Amino acid sequence: MRAHHMPQAAARRAARRRSAGALTRGERKEEGRVDILQAAAALLAQHGYHGMSMRDLASSTGMSLANLYNYFASKEDVLFALQTRAFETLIAMAEQVNATIEPGESRLHAFIFTHVRYVTSHSDAMRVLVEEAGELPPRHRQAVRAMKERYFRLGLAIVREVVERGCAKAPGGAAMDEAALERATYSIFGMLNWVYAWYAPARHGSAQDVARSIHGLALCGLVARCPTRAVLAATERRVEKVEVRSPIHLHPKGAA
């Protein structure tokens, strides 16, 4: 399976050795782990967790099965490493955004752009992140959940800043409560996390184009929401009076 990965992985290792000179034992170990995780992301994205074996992974990297076990003790450990490294990267980027970009609209755009750049550059890893998390055993799942929560809180803080500088200060506006802020943040993450499933560069443009679209939608929704709150409430009251009919029962005679 995927025998073409073997020369590619070997070529990458050789090129790194030529450019960096002699590697230490620790650096060689890390280099091997990176090659394994890159191959694993591609295999998992194509075949799923249950469709990939450690033997398949060894073959795709050009390693012996025995050598592969020197790096990872099990398929679960491979999946866990992919998940944790991905979230470590996303968290580090978000923290860098917080440290270097001014609060408000610019920071929100930077947060969205860095996430989209990661998703579009590592679509296989993102697919594994979203679709295979449930395959982790409970002890690993708990650790990944804690990282997800940390990343979410970084995004939530940025959304709060945008709302406080926009919606809360708009005519007729008011600050969102914590539940509303969380709903808004989860909605933004929903847009971000599914980019991998539909993004096609030839059709949808660059990562920058995608990030601008998501930022514009998020920002306009956040800032324009407060002035229209009364209109929304009036509409919702009218909708609540509309009878919700079952699609499997006959409507009363004369009903529209």
Beta strands, then each sheet from edge to edge (+ up, - down):
end
